[in-house]
Amino acid sequence: MVCERGGSELKFLIDIGHPAHVHFFKNVVHSLKGSQHEVLITSRKKDCALDLLDELGLSHRRISEEHSGTVVAMAQELVVRNWRLAQIAKEFRPDVMTGVGGICVAQVGAILRIPTVVFYDTENAKLQNSLTYPFARKVVVPDCYLGRTPKARTLKYRGYHELSYLRDTDFTPNRDVAVEAGLAESGDTFLIRVVSWQANHDIGESGWSESLLRAATERLSKQGKVIISSELALPSDLRRFRYLGSSHAMHDLIAYCRMTLVESATVASESAILGTPSIFAANVSRGYLDDIAERYGLIKIIKKVSWPVVSRAIDETLSVSPLAWEASRKRLLDETTNVVEMTQHALCSTAKQGITQAVNS
């Protein structure tokens, strides 16, 4: 896509707060830089986010790190992050600022009168959304998004965030990389993903019990190799199952797994887009997970989590042929938009509108 300002480059500030944000923007960053635009990335120490940026060769300026999960800690980090982001924005003077979730870019952008574009897909992050959407110049969400957005400033698209980096035109899984990350060389491999529940959209939520995690591990171990990816330290008896691969190899691994069992909405969606069926077991779902489940059947959603329900879902998922899952994936890809192109268009159009308004004011 052509994105110019009278023949000169535009300046984009992209704020990264989570590893998934790195993946969402990485292809957009390469495309913008390939068109000679200037991109500055601000980052947050959260799980493997900084490692991913470094592995991809994306230079960045770290401005905060993950908080302890309490409301007070969230507020403290927000103040620090906003202040540091404002100083960088004053220095860099971007034409547009953007982020996933985007609370900091929206607030700082409103104060500094810099156009902002916020991408999001999580309806239950009510506190964050209430502190973000009123300040953003443009809010971009999937058409299956169930939450409220400012209608006059909202752009909707047919698809899911994870298509920005896992569409078959942008990502080809490598089996050798997957094996190096832990995939069994023969037989089935199952990925279990558990999270810390410390994000702002997790307030009031909690994860699986250790007994459920053990039961799931024992059950799937009878079918093949089990790998557990966890944001928290695992109990001593489960440590031998922990994921030891690099952060950038996770998608290669997922693509060759027989199934994933997760309480991470992002991993459930990634798994589905890669054609690997997923069981999402958590108290709160998302509009995009419901959409994938209803349209393509690639995700089973369990909202009242218990081992008997999870066990039945495992049996049902394993009874379906892998060829059927691949057919569902193909239909998903055929029916959704190119999210990278959509993202770049939203950023460029907002930047140029801001420039035009500044010139005319």
Residue pairs with C-beta under 8 A, 6 or more apart in sequence:
1 31
1 341
1 344
1 345
1 348
2 35
3 10
3 32
3 35
3 37
3 344
3 347
3 348
3 351
3 352
4 10
5 95
5 351
5 352
5 355
9 35
9 36
9 37
9 38
10 32
10 37
10 38
10 95
10 96
10 348
10 351
10 352
11 37
11 38
11 39
11 40
11 92
11 93
11 94
11 95
12 32
12 37
12 38
12 39
12 40
12 94
12 95
12 96
12 97
12 98
12 347
12 351
13 39
13 40
13 41
13 42
13 88
13 89
13 92
13 94
13 96
13 97
13 98
13 105
13 114
14 25
14 28
14 29
14 39
14 40
14 41
14 42
14 97
14 98
14 99
15 21
15 41
15 42
15 43
15 85
15 97
15 98
15 99
15 102
15 104
15 105
16 22
16 25
16 41
16 42
16 43
16 44
16 49
16 53
16 60
16 99
17 44
17 46
17 49
17 99
17 100
17 101
17 104
18 44
18 46
18 47
18 49
18 100
18 101
18 199
19 46
19 47
19 48
19 49
19 52
19 247
20 100
20 161
20 266
21 49
21 99
21 100
21 101
22 49
22 52
22 53
22 56
22 58
23 52
23 162
23 164
23 165
24 100
24 119
24 161
24 162
24 164
24 165
24 343
25 41
25 98
25 100
25 164
25 343
26 56
26 58
26 165
27 164
27 165
27 170
27 340
28 164
28 340
28 343
28 344
28 347
29 39
29 41
29 58
31 340
31 344
32 39
32 344
32 347
33 39
40 61
40 88
40 92
40 94
41 53
41 58
41 59
41 60
41 61
42 60
42 61
42 62
42 63
42 84
42 85
42 88
43 49
43 50
43 53
43 60
43 61
43 62
43 63
44 62
44 63
44 64
44 65
44 66
44 81
45 62
45 64
45 65
45 66
46 65
46 66
47 66
47 231
48 247
50 60
50 62
51 247
52 247
52 248
53 59
53 60
55 246
55 247
55 248
56 248
61 88
63 80
63 81
63 84
63 85
63 88
64 77
64 80
64 81
64 84
65 77
66 198
67 73
67 74
67 76
67 77
67 198
68 198
69 196
69 197
69 198
69 202
71 203
74 200
78 103
78 104
81 104
82 104
82 107
82 108
85 104
85 105
85 108
86 108
86 111
86 112
89 97
89 108
89 109
89 112
89 114
90 112
94 114
95 114
95 115
95 351
95 352
95 354
95 355
96 114
96 115
96 116
96 117
96 347
96 350
96 351
96 354
97 105
97 108
97 109
97 114
97 115
97 116
97 117
98 105
98 116
98 117
98 118
98 119
98 347
99 105
99 118
99 119
100 118
100 119
100 120
100 161
101 118
101 120
101 122
101 125
101 128
101 132
102 116
102 117
102 118
102 119
102 120
102 132
102 136
103 128
103 131
103 132
105 116
105 118
105 136
106 116
106 118
106 131
106 132
106 133
106 135
106 136
107 131
107 132
107 135
108 114
109 115
109 116
109 135
109 136
109 137
110 116
110 135
114 354
115 137
115 138
115 350
115 351
115 353
115 354
116 135
116 136
116 137
116 138
116 350
117 136
117 137
117 138
117 139
117 140
117 346
117 347
117 350
118 132
118 133
118 136
118 138
118 139
118 140
119 140
119 141
119 161
119 343
120 129
120 132
120 139
120 140
120 141
120 145
121 141
121 142
121 145
121 160
121 161
121 286
121 287
121 288
122 201
122 265
122 286
123 129
123 145
123 146
123 147
123 286
123 287
124 201
124 284
124 286
125 199
125 200
125 201
126 147
127 200
127 203
128 200
128 201
129 147
129 148
133 139
133 148
133 149
133 150
134 150
136 150
136 153
137 153
137 350
137 354
138 153
138 154
138 155
138 346
138 350
139 149
139 150
139 153
139 154
139 155
140 154
140 155
140 156
140 157
140 342
140 343
140 346
141 147
141 149
141 154
141 155
141 156
141 157
142 156
142 157
142 158
142 159
142 160
142 161
142 287
142 288
142 291
143 156
143 157
143 158
144 287
144 288
144 290
144 291
145 156
145 287
145 288
146 287
146 290
147 287
155 346
157 337
157 339
157 342
158 335
158 336
158 337
159 336
159 337
159 339
159 342
160 269
160 273
160 288
160 291
160 292
160 336
160 339
161 266
161 269
161 288
161 339
162 266
162 269
162 270
162 273
163 273
163 333
163 336
163 337
163 338
163 339
164 170
164 339
164 340
164 343
165 171
165 251
166 251
166 270
166 273
166 274
167 273
167 333
167 338
167 339
167 340
168 333
169 338
170 340
171 251
173 251
173 252
173 255
173 256
173 274
174 252
175 183
175 252
175 256
177 249
177 252
177 253
178 249
178 252
178 253
178 255
178 256
179 185
180 245
180 249
181 243
181 244
181 245
181 246
181 249
181 250
181 252
181 253
182 189
182 225
182 227
182 243
182 244
182 245
182 253
183 189
183 225
183 253
183 256
183 257
184 224
184 225
187 224
187 225
188 223
188 224
188 225
188 257
188 258
188 259
189 224
189 225
189 226
189 227
189 253
189 256
189 257
189 258
190 220
190 223
190 224
190 225
190 226
190 227
190 257
190 258
190 259
190 260
190 261
191 227
191 228
191 229
191 243
191 253
191 254
191 257
191 259
191 260
191 261
191 262
191 267
191 271
192 213
192 216
192 217
192 220
192 226
192 227
192 228
192 229
192 241
192 260
192 261
192 262
193 228
193 229
193 230
193 260
193 261
193 262
193 263
193 264
193 267
194 207
194 208
194 213
194 228
194 229
194 230
194 231
194 232
194 262
194 263
194 264
195 202
195 207
195 230
195 231
195 232
195 263
195 264
196 207
196 231
196 232
197 205
197 206
197 207
205 282
205 283
205 284
206 283
207 263
207 282
208 263
208 281
208 305
210 235
211 307
212 305
212 306
212 307
212 310
213 228
213 235
213 238
214 235
214 237
214 238
215 307
215 310
215 311
216 261
216 307
216 310
216 314
217 226
217 228
217 238
217 241
219 311
219 314
220 226
220 261
220 314
223 258
223 318
224 258
226 241
227 241
227 242
227 243
227 253
228 234
228 238
228 241
228 242
228 243
229 242
229 243
229 250
229 267
230 242
230 243
234 241
234 242
243 250
243 253
245 253
251 270
251 274
254 260
254 267
254 270
254 271
254 274
254 276
255 274
255 275
255 276
256 276
257 271
257 276
258 276
258 318
258 322
259 276
259 277
259 278
259 279
259 314
259 317
259 318
260 267
260 268
260 271
260 276
260 277
260 278
260 279
261 278
261 279
261 281
261 310
261 314
262 268
262 271
262 278
262 279
262 280
262 281
263 280
263 281
263 282
265 280
265 282
265 285
265 286
265 288
265 289
267 278
268 278
268 279
268 280
268 289
268 299
269 288
269 289
269 292
269 299
271 277
271 278
271 298
271 299
272 278
272 292
272 296
272 298
272 299
272 329
272 332
273 329
273 332
273 333
274 329
275 298
275 325
275 326
275 328
275 329
276 325
277 298
277 299
277 300
277 317
277 320
277 325
278 298
278 299
278 300
279 299
279 300
279 302
279 310
279 313
279 314
279 317
280 289
280 299
280 300
280 301
280 302
281 302
281 305
281 309
281 310
281 313
282 302
282 303
282 305
283 303
283 304
283 305
284 303
285 301
285 303
289 299
289 301
290 301
292 298
292 299
292 332
293 299
293 300
293 301
295 332
295 335
296 328
296 329
296 331
296 332
297 328
298 325
298 328
298 329
298 332
300 313
300 316
300 317
302 309
302 310
302 313
